Amino acid sequence: MSETLQKALFLDRDGVVNVEKEYLYKINDFEFIDGIFELCRYYQNLGYVIFVITNQSGISRGFYSENDFAVLSSWMIQEFAKNMIEIKKVYYCPHHPELSGDCSCRKPHAGMLLKAQEDFGIDLENSILIGDKETDIEAGLNVGLHETYFFDEFNKIKDSKATKIVKNLDDIWKNRC
């Protein structure tokens, strides 16, 4: 008997779920990106489970604590739930190579994606990743994802290893309908 693997939508947090703000850890400073709820609802309705994967070097830098991060993450998950979206889990890397040494979880390493696969039986090959940095895309490619999107709201990048560069989140799911 073989277990059916689940497809996942992996989202970077800062710059994809919320407006990028340096070392964000306060609820009052958190602003959702336009279209994030619609995007997640679309993929959730297709049967994808949704994860947030995020590098959080502000923890190792001492700008905020793991508890501060947990409080903000819990609030964010509740806001998604108010919009009928389940965030299965938030995976994060609290490390910074210059401060805590190299690790396997900090993107572009694939540790967070591999942990989601292990914890939830994820079909990585048929999953999707959306990031706003090339390191996000590389993490997805490092585990064999075939579909990756570089979210570039301000048209700053001209080249990426991603499947597609998109200027707004609607461009990802509306083209699939």
N, C-alpha and C positions, 0 to 999 in steps of 0.2 A: 504494500500500500504506500503510495507516494503522497506526501503532503503538498497541497497547492500553495505556491508562493504568492505573496501579495505584491502588487505594484505600489510604488511609493512616489510621492512628490516631495522632494527635498528642497527646502527654502533656506537660503542664507538669511540671517535676521537683518542686520544693519545695512540699509541700502536696498533691500528687497521687501521685507515685511514692514519695516519702518524707515522713516527719513533718517539718513545718516547724520549722526551727531557724535562728536568725539567722546568716547568713553561713556556712553549712555547707560545710566542705571536708575534714573528717577522716573517714576510714572508720569509726573507732570511734564517731562520733556519728550515723552514718547508720542510720535505722530505716525499713524498708519499710512502706508503708500496707497495712493488712489488705485483701486482695482484689485487689491490683495484679497478682499473677501469674495468677490465674484470669481476670481481665478481659483481660489481654494474650493469654493462651492462647486464649481464646474468639475474639477478633478475628483473631488469627494463623491459626486454623483456618478462618476465613471468607475468608482470602486477603488480609487487610490487612497492609501493611508498617507497622512501628512506629517512630516517631521520638519523641525527647524534645526539646522546645524550651523553653529556659529563659533568663530574664534573670539575669545574674550580675554585678550592680554591685559586689559585693565585690572583684572584680578591679580595677576602676578606682579603688575606694576604698583599695586597698592592703591589704585584710584577708587576702588570699591571692593566689597567683600563678596564671597560666594553667596552669603545670605542676601545681600542686596540684589545680586543677580537672580536668585531664586524667587524673591518677592516680585520683581519685575516680570519674570517669566510666568509666574502663576497668574498675575494680573492679565498679561497678554493672552494666555490660554483662555481665561474667563471671557475676555473680549471676543475672541474667536467663537467661543461657545454661544455667546449672546447672538451671534450671527449664524448659528446652526452649523458650525464647523468644528470638527474635533481635531485638535493638534495632538497626535498620538504621544509625542515626546519631544522635548527640547534637548538636543545633545550639544555640549559646549566643550571647548578647549580653553582652560584657564591659563595656559602656558605662554611663555614668550621665549624663543630660543636663546636670546642673550641673557635672560635672567634665570630661567629654570632649566635650560638645556633643551636639546632636541626631544621631540616626542612623536608618537605615531598618530596623535589625534589632530594636531594643528594642520588645517588645510594649507598646502595642497596634499598633505598626506590623507589617506582615506579612512583613518581610524573611526571617525564618527559614523560614516556610512556602513562600514563593516560591523560596527556594534549594533546598528539598527537592523542589519541583515540577521545577525546572530539572535538578537532579542525578539524579533517579530517575523522572521521567515520572509524576508524581502527578496523579490526577484529584481536584482540590481540591473540586469541587462535591459529590462523593460520599464525601468523607473525613469524619472525625470528630475533634473536638478536645475534650479534657477539661482544664479548668483550675479553679483555686480563687480566681481574681481576675477582676474584670470586664475588665481589660486582656487577659487570655488570650482571653476570649470575643470581645472586639472584634477581636483579631488574626485569629481565624477568620472572623468576619463580613466583615472587610475583604478577604478573598480569595474570598468567596462560599460558604463552607461552610454547608450546610443543617442540619447536626446538630452541636450544641455542648452540652456539659454543664458546669454549674457545680457542682463538688464542694464541698459545704458541710457537713462532718462535724459541726460544732458548732451548726448552725442559726442562723448569725449574719446571714444575708442573706434578705431577703423578696422582692427584686425583682432580676431580671437579664434581659439580652437573650438569654440562653442558651435553647436549646430546652427544657431542663429543669434544675431545681435538684435535686441528689441528695444524700442524707445519707450513703450508703455506695456504694462502687464496684459492689457486686453489683446495685444498683438499675438500673444502666445495661444490663448484658448479660443478666441473668436475665429481664427484661421482654421481651426480643427473642426468646427461645427459643420 
